[in-house]
Amino acid sequence: MNKDYFLGVTEDGFHRVAYTEWGVTNPASIPVICVHGLTRNGRDFDALAEYFSSRGHHLYCPDIVGRGDSDWLKNPLHYTYEQYIADMNALIARTHASQIDWIGTSMGGLIGMIMASLPGTPIRRLVMNDVGPQIPVKAISRLSKYAGRDPDFASLEAAKAYFKDIYADFGNLSDAQWQQFTEHSVRESAPGKFITKIDHGIKRTPAKSKLAWNLLLNPHKALEGTFFDVDLWQIWRKVTCPVLVIHGARSDLLLPEIIEKMRQLHTGMEVLEVPDAGHAPALLDPAHHEFIYRWLAKPA
């Protein structure tokens, strides 16, 4: 595993987008880009990336700007989906590949879905981890309670206890897995003091999207008190590549009726249900790695 970065840009200047790279270029396989959820970072995919790279795949796991080891934006109003899409397009260019496969958890799945819906998309296959084109308002309300609002911690143990609470729906993680999760999620701000690797500015809401896509390109509009579901069905209808949806059986964000409607509109969709998880499965189980690996290897 190697760490590197590339440059994204806003009207305020350039920013660094950090990523981990696993494996090496392999003409026999298509590069895989793995993108995390709203308040997470690319290290969430370490176990999956290690599994894939040991089987000859080349993977890129970025920290979306404002998270992990990536820069924080000078103006938090630029934390929009259009910015994330522009940054991820720069990462795709770095792969030098004409096609890539995409694995996205929650927000990362939505970024992939929007990019897969666009004409000429380089996304060959799309994995959406516990997210769909409709986000229930109840799930939005729950996310708003902690998105960009993490406290400071007096110790790693205190941080781990906090993460175990707010991310309990990730599934049955071992203590060692929670420890690794915590170490990748915080940094020491002063001796014995820890803060999360996330800009609290991500909770800010832009007045409008520069491309006027409004709700589509504003990942936090709903987090600030809307009273309706986020509706992206018009985007979903434009996705034509094969899609694998991973569903946490206890999820309040991806509901069975949403999955059923997705099936009706996309005949090339498959579902993997994770019975012991809610939103969103942590993808740490080797059985899930094997399932995704085999699904990506299916012929077109």
N, C-alpha and C positions, 0 to 999 in steps of 0.2 A: 504494500500500500504506500502510495506517495501523496504528499500534499502539495498543492499548487494553487494558483489563482489566475483569473483573467479580469479584464477591465470591462465594466459596464459604464453607461454614461447617462446623466440627466442634464437638464439645462444648468444645474449648479456645478457640473464638473464630472470627473470620472470617479468611480468607486471600485474597490476590489471585491470580487466574488470568489470566495475560497471554495475549494472542492478537494475531495480525496479521489484518487485514481487507482483502480485495482486492475491487475493484469496488464497485458500489452496488446498492441494492435494484432488482430488475428483475422486474416482474409477469409477464413472459414466461418466466422461468426460476426453478427451485427453488434455494434456497440450498444450498451444499455445505459440509459440515464435514469437515476433514481432520485426522486424529489420528495422531500419531507412535508409534514403538515405545518399548519399556521404558526405554532409556537415551538417548533422542533428544529432539528438541524440534520445535516447529511450523515452524521455518525450513527444515526438510527439504523442505517443499512449495512453496518459493518459485517454482521453475521451473514446476511444474504450475499453481500459482495464477495466475501471470502469464499463462500460456497461456489458461486458462479465463476470467479476468477480461477479457482483451482481446477475448473473444468474447461478452461481455455477462453472464457469470455473477458471482454474489456469493458469496465464499468466506470462511470463518473457519478459521484455523489456530491452535488453542490450544497452549500449553505446559502439559501436564498438571502438576498441582501437584508441586513438588519438582524440576522440570526447567526449563531455559531461564530465562526472566525471571519465572516465577511464584514465589510465596513457597514457602519450605520450611515444612513442618508442625512445630509445636512437639513433637508426639509422633509419632515415626515409625511407631508401630503403627497410625496412621490411613491409611497408604499401602495402601489396599485398593481393589478394583474397585468396591465399593459407594460409596466416596468419589468415585472418578473418574466413575462414572455420575451421581451427584448433581450434580457440578460441570458435567458435559456437558449435563445437563438444564437447568441454569441458562443455559448458552450457547444452547441451542436456544430457550429462552424469549426471549432477547435478539434473536433473528432475527425475531420476530413472525410466523413462518411456521407454518402448520399441518402442512406436510410439508417434510422436508429429505432430501438425498442425503448419504451417508456414505462417505468414503474413509479406510480405516484400515490402517496398517502394523503388522504383528505385534500388540503389545499394543493398539494403536488399533483393529485389526480385531476383536479379541476384545471390546473394549468395545462396538463397533458391533453385533457379533453378539448379545451379551446384550441390548442395548437393542432390537434388531430382533425378538427373540423374545418380548418382553413384550406383553400385550394393549394395544391402542390406540397402538402405537408410531407416532411421527411419521416414522420412516425409510421412505422410499419405495423407494430402491434402495441396495444395500450393496456396496461394493468392499472386498475383504479381500486385502491385499497380503502374500502368503506366510505365511499362518496359517490353521489350520483348527480343528475341534473336538477334535483330539487332538494333544498336544505330546509327541513322543518323548523319553524320558528322556535319550538321548544329547545331544540338542539342549539340554535343560535343563542338563545338566552343563557343556556348553560355555559357555552364557550365564552360568553362575554364576561362571566364572573372571574375568569382568570387570565384571559388573553392580554398579554402586555401588562399584567398587574402583579407579577411575582414579587414576593418580599425579599429582603436581604436575609442571609443565613449566617448563624454564628459558627456553624460547623458543617462538614460534609454530611454527617449523620442527620442533622436537621434538614438539610436540603433533600436527602434521600427520603425521609419521612414525608416531606411535603409532596414530592413527586409520586410516591406510592399512593397518596391520597387522591390527588387530582388526576392522575393517569391510571387509576385502578382498572379501567376498562381495557387497558392494553392486553390483559390476559394474565395467565399464571406465570409470572417471571420469578426466577430464583433470586436469592439475595445477591448473588454475584452479578446477575444481569442488572438488577436495580443499581448496584454499585457502579457498574460500568456506565449505565444510563446517566447516573448523576454526575460522574466525573466528566462526561462529554457535554453536560448541560450547564455547568457553572465555571466561573473563573474566580480566582482570589483577588479581591479588590483592595484588601489590606491584610496584614497578618491576622489569620484566623477569621477573616470575614469573606463571604462568598456571595456573588450575585449571578443571576442567570445570564447566559449568553444571548440576550435578546434585547433589542431596543424597545423600550416601553412606548416609543412613538408609533409603533405599528397599530396601536388602537385608534389613532387619529383618523378622521374621515375627510377625504378630499371633497371639496364642494362639487366637483364634477370631474369626469375623466377627460383627458385631453382628446381622446378619440370619440368622446360622446357615447361610449358604450355603457355608461352609467353603472347599473347594478352588476353587469357582467364583469367589468374590470375593476370594481371596487370591492376588495375582499372584506372590508370592515364596515360597509354601509349598514349591514344588518346587525352588527355587533353594538351599534349605538342606539338601539331602541326601536327598530321597525317592528311592525305587527303583522308581518306576512312572511310566507316562505320565500326563499330565494329560488327563482324559477329560471332554469337554463335549458329548458326542453328544446328551444329553437336551435341551440348549439348542438345538443345531442343528436338531433335529426340529421345533422350534416356529417356526423362521424361515420365513416364507412370501413375503417380498418377493423380487424378482429379485436375484440375487447374481452378481457378477463376481469370480472368484478369480484373482489374479496369482501366478504360480508361478515362482520362481527354479529353473532346471533343476538346479542343483547344491545345492539346499537340503537341509539335514539336519533341518529343522523341519516342512516341509510335504512329505510323501512321496507318490509316485504312488498308492500303495494308499489313502492317506487321501483324496486327491482323488477316486478312483473311488468310495469309499463315500459321499462327500459328494454326488456325482452321483446315486447310487442313491436317496438320501433327499430330494433336492431337484431336481426336474425343471426348475426355472427358473434353473439355474446355468450360467454360461459360464466358460471358462478362457482366460487369456492367459499363455502360457509365455515366459519371458525366458531365452534359452539361455546368456547370458554372465554370469549372476548366481546366487548362492546365496541365503542369508537375510540381508537381504531386498532385492529390487531397489530401487535408489535413486529410480526414477521421474523420471529427468532427461532421458530420450530423448523428443524431440518426437513420435516415432511412437507412443510409449506414451500421451502426452497426448492425441493425436488418437483413439486407440482408446478410451480411457476416456470422452472427450468424446462420441463417437458412441454408445457403449453407454448412457450416461446419457440421451441424447436419444431413445432408442428408445421407441416408444409402449408403453403398458402391455400 
